[in-house]
Amino acid sequence: MSNLIELPVISSDLVSSLHFNSSNTLLHTASWDGYVNLYDIQRSISSYKISQSVTEENSIVGRFHTGSSILDSCWDENDENIIYSGNINGQIYRLDLSRIGPSTEKVLPSGTIGTQSKLAIQKLKFNKYYNVLGSISWDKSLQISDPRSQAKSLIKHIDNKPLAMDMNNNYVIVSTTKNLIQLYDLRFPGAPLIQERESGLRFQTREILLSKNQPPMQIVNNQHIFDKPEMTNQNLVYNNEDFFVQSSYEGRIIVDFIDPSEKSQEQKFAFKCHKITSSDGIDMISPINSIILFREPNPLNSSPHQLLYTSGSDGLINLWDLNKKKKLKKLKKFKHSIMKMGISNPKGEIPRTTADKNNDHMLAIVVGEDSFKNNRYLDTGVTTSPTNLQQNKNGIGQGAMPNVTDFNTKLYLKFM
């Protein structure tokens, strides 16, 4: 059986997000057409083994509409029945799969999470350790919410527009315009801002990811997060192994460390990837569209291998070993841009594609035509209201671009 399986794409617009659940039995995608689509992984693999193809009937087990374009989504890592989606209207919806009936197409039954933002939700992240949902919005806000209680919501106002965000068991990190990085500490009351520093990138950040530290087994009480901030920088103790990874539109990756000390900062490094060499020998840098940071056990010592997938508009996916600072693998080139990637959960089961091979992990890969990014009709002066964004994208209104309906979108499962 092939290690690359194509899944049916039923979204009529760009796929904005895709994630495996914790047991790797389901994959959900979210898109600009407002739909969340749910794929059954094992059924898809079984169908492919029989017919060498996967149909909508043999893979999609749920299709849910939210009413407006979705910019990001994520699973509740403490409840496999819950999916959160953030839309262009500034709302975060909760989809409860346990309450969905036999019909495969439903409008989301649950209400919104936290306080509605004035502008679009740019990014969502769930923190399993504290059982909270983090989000950033184009209205220059960071919000941390307890999805079990509408009353528990912490809003941080940011001076600049947030572009990317991630959470681990200690921190929330936010990348903003003007090349700034903000770090908030979840261990202290009110999750105070403990660092603001300049980014090591010259151009706009595409994604930012925190290294994952090992949490206690149990979920801790998150009440202190919503309390009034009470701390000074004198309380801070840094782990010199905590780091973060940034990617940019200029095809550059930077690996930086949380600890601001001179010793730790000397370890940071950057590298360019996804270079395209033209016929006349000129190196052209392809934008990095998606990155995945994950760990694999190191048989020689207790420190795990820190691995990074990068993908770009050149149609390539590269695997990097950050410990050794080298490229490990380059996947076969796809026809169009790699727009999004998702990776299976390390604690979940990985299906076997052949009888004699165990796969280490799965990648979900969205491939599509993204030349619209360079469209001369795009107006940089368009305001970021939901109405203007939707009109601009649909080819009407201020700064409209020609209507694009076919992005040649493909969705693949890749077994590694």
N, C-alpha and C positions, 0 to 999 in steps of 0.2 A: 504494500500500500504506500502511496505517496506521502511524504512528510508535509505536503502543502495541499490544503483542502479549501476550495472556494465555497463560501456560504452565500445564499441569495441575499441581495440588497433590495429592500422594499422602501427605503427612504427616498423621498422625492427631492431632497436637498442635501446639503453637506452634512456629513457625520461629524459631530463636535466632540463626542466622548464615547469611550467603550471600556468596560471593566468586567473581569471574571468575578464570580462570587467566591467566598472563602473556601468552598469545597470543590471549586472548579467544575461544577455540574452545569452552571448557567453562565451565559455571557449576555450583557445588555449593551445596546447602543442607544445613543441619544443624538438628535439631529435638529437642524434649523427648521424643519417642517413641524416641529412640536411633538414628535412621536418618540416614545421609548419602545424599542423592540427587544424582545427576550428570546434568546436562542438556547436550545437544549443541546449541550455539547455531545453527550453520548449518542443521542438519536442522530445527530448530524454525522458522526463518525460511522455509525452502523449503516446509515443510508449510503455513505460513500463506499464502504466496503462491498456493498451489494451491487450498486449500479454505477460506481465511479463518478457520481454526481450527487449534489444535495439540493433538494427542492424546498420551497417554502413550507409545504405541508409536513415535511420530515425534519424540520429544524426549528421553525418559529412557533413558540408556545404562548406568546403573549404580545399584544400590540396596544399601546396605551397613549392617548392623546392628552396633552396638557393645555392646549389652547394658544400657545405662543412659542416662538423659537427658543430652543434650549441651547445654552452655551456650555454647560458642564453638568455632570452627574456623578454619583458615586453610590456604592453600597453602604448600608449600615453594617459595620464589621462585627457587631454584636448580635445582629438579627438578619439572617439570610432572606427574610421575607420583605425587607424594606429597601427601597431605592429612593434616593433624593435627586431632584433635578432643579437646576437654577435657570430661570428664563430671562428673556430680554426685558420683561416688565419689572424686574427686581424682586420676583417672588421665588421662594424655595418650596417645592411641592414634595410631599411624602407619598410614595406609592407602596401600598401594603398588599403584597401578593397573596397573603393568606385570606384576604377579603374579596378577592376577585372570583367571579363565577366562571362557568364553563366557556363563556364567550371569549374569543381571543382579542376582541377590540373593545376597550373600555375608556371612558373618561376618568381621570384620576379621582378617586372617591374621598381622599383625605384633604385637610386644609393645609395652609402654609405653615412653615417653620420660622420662628423668630419674627423679627420686625421687617416689613417690606421695605426694600431699598428704593430710592428714587429713580435709579437707573439700573441697567442690566447687571445680573450676577455673572461675574467673569470666571470665578473658580470656586469649586467646592472640595473640601477635604474632611473625612471623618476621622476622629481620634478615638481608637478603640479603648485606650487606657483610661481616658477621662469620660468617655461616652458623650462627646460633644461634637458638633458639626461646625466647621469653620468655613467662612465664605468671604470673598472680596467683591466689591461692586465698583462700577464706574463712577458712582457718586462719591468716591474717595472715602470709602469706609471698609473696615474689617469688622466682621461680626462673628462672635462665638456663641452658639446656642445649644441649649439642652433640648434635644428633640422630644423628650418626654414631658417637658413643661413649657408651655407657651410664655410663661412669666420670666423664665430664666434666659436672658439674652444680654450679652455684653457687646457694646458697639464702640469701636475705636475709630476716631476720625483721623484721616491721613491727609497731609498737606498736598500730596501729589497723587495722580491717578495710579492705582495699583494695576500691575500687569500680570503678576504670577504669584503663587502662594503655595506653601506646603506646611505640614505639621508632622512632628514626631512626638515622643512621650515627654519631651521637655520644652519644646519651642514651637512657635509659629514664626515663619519667615515670610516676608513680603518684599517683592521687587516692585519698584515704582518708576514712573517717569523721572527724568533728571538723573538717571543712573544711580539711584539710591537703593540701599538694602536696609530693611528694618527687621529687628529681631525682638520678639515678645516671649517672656518666660512664663510658661503655664504652671510652674511649681509655686509661684507666689500669688498672694491675693490680688485679684484684678488683672492678672496676666500683664504686668507692666512692660513698657518698652524699655529694653536694657541696652540696645545698641542701634545706632544708625550710622552707616558707613557708605562710602562710595563703592559702586560696583567696579569690578575689575574689567568690565567689558566697555568698549567704546560705543557700541550700538545697542539698540533696544533689546531687552531680555525677552526671550520667547517662553522659557520655562525655568523653574527653580525647584530643586529637590533637596531635601535634608537626608542625611544618613540616618538609618534606623538603629536606635539603641534598644537594648533588651529590657522590656518592662516586667514588673511583677506579674504573677499569674492572674491575680484578681483585679477587677475594676475598682479604682479608688473613688472616693467621694469628690465630686467636682464643685462643691458649693463655694470653695474659696475663690474659684475663677471669677465668680460673679460678685465678689465682695469689693470694697473700696481698696485701691492699691495701697499697700503698706510695705515698702522696702526701700533700701538704698543699694547702690552698686557695691557697697562693702560686703554685702551678703553673697556675692556671686562666686561660684566655684565652677570652673570649666573643665570638661574632659578634653584632653588634647587630641582625642580620636574623632570628635564630633566635627563633621564637615558638611558642606553643601556644594551642589553642582548647578551651574547656570549655563544655559544655551542662548545663542543670539541669532538674529537674522543674518549676521555676517558669516555664519558657518564656524563659529568659535565656541569652544567649551572652556570654562574655568572651574577648577576645583579649589575651593577656599575653605578655611577653617574657622569655626565659631570662636575659638579662643583668640582674642585680639593681641595677645602677647607677641613680642618680636620673634621669639623662638618658633611659635606656631605659624606665624605669618610667613616665615621663611620657607615653609613647606608647600605653600600654595603654588599651583602651576596651571598653565593654560595650553591649549593646542587647537589647531585648525583641523577641520575634517570636512569631508564631502566636497573636495576640490574637483573641479572639472577642467581638464586641460584642453583648450581649443586646438584646432588643426594648425594654427600658427604659433602654438607653444605658449599661449597666454593662460595662466591659471585663473579660473573663475570660481568663486566661492558660492556654493549652493546653500540656501537657508536651511537651518536645522528646524524641522517641524515638530519633532517629538523625541523625548528621551525617557529611558527607564533605568533607574538605579536599583540594583539588587545585590544580594550577598550569596556566596556559596561557601560551604565549609572548606577550611584549609587543613589537609591531613597532616601537615608538618607542625602547625602550632594552633593556638586558640584564636588567633586573629583571622577572621574570615576574608576571603577574596572579595573585594569591592569591584563589581562589574557594572558596566554601563553600555546600554544600547543607545545608539543615535540613528536617526533617520532624517532624510532630507528630500528636497524637491528634485534631487538627481535620481530618485528612484532606488536609492541604496540604503541598506541597513548594515551598520557596523557594530561589532562587539569589542569593547575595550576593557583591559585589565588596568584599573586605576592604581593598584599597588605596584605593578611593574611598569606602568606608564607605556603600554604597548597595545597595538591592535591585535586581537585574537582571531577575528573572523570577519569576512565580508560576505554577506548573502548575495545570491544571484540578483541582478538588477531587475526591478519591476518596470513595466512600460511607462507608468506615470509616477507622479510624486507620492511619497509616503506621507500621508496626512496625519495619521494617528496610529499609536501602538498601545497595546495593553498586554500585561504579562500575568500568567497564572499565579495563584497563591502558593507559596512554598509549602504550606501545611496541608494543602488539598491534594487529592489524588490526581495523577497525570495519566490519562488513557494511553494504552499501548497501541501503536499503529501497526506494529508487526509482532509476531510471536516471539522473536528472538532479541528484541531491543526494548529497553526501558528508556523512556524519554525523561530528560531532566526538567523541562518546563515547556509551556505553550506560549506562543505569541499570537495575539489577534492583531491583524494589520489592515488598515484602511488605505487603499490606493485610489488616487483620483487626479483629475486634471485641475491644476491650481494656477494656470496662467492668468486667470482673472485678477490675481494679486497685482499684476503689472499693468492693469487696464488703465489707459489714459483718461477714461471717463470718471474714474474715482475722484471725488472732490474732497481734499483734506480739510476743507472748511465746513463740512457737514457736522452739525451738532449731534451728540451721542444720545439723543432721545430715542425711545423705542420706535416711534412713528417714523422719524427721519431715517433711522438705520434700516428699517424694513422697506421703506420706499426707495431708498438708494440702492438696496440690494435687488429689488424687484424691477428696477428700470423705470421708475417714475419719481417725480419730485426733484428736489434740489440735489444737484451733483449726481444724477442718475447715471448708471452704466447700462449697457445693453443687457437685456434679460438673459440670464444663463440658466438653462434648465437641465442640461446634460453634462455632468461632471465626470462621466465614465467611471463612476465609483465601483470599486470592487472590495470585497471583504474576505480575508483569508485567515485560516488557522495554520500556523506553522509550528511543527513539533521539533524541538531542539534536543 
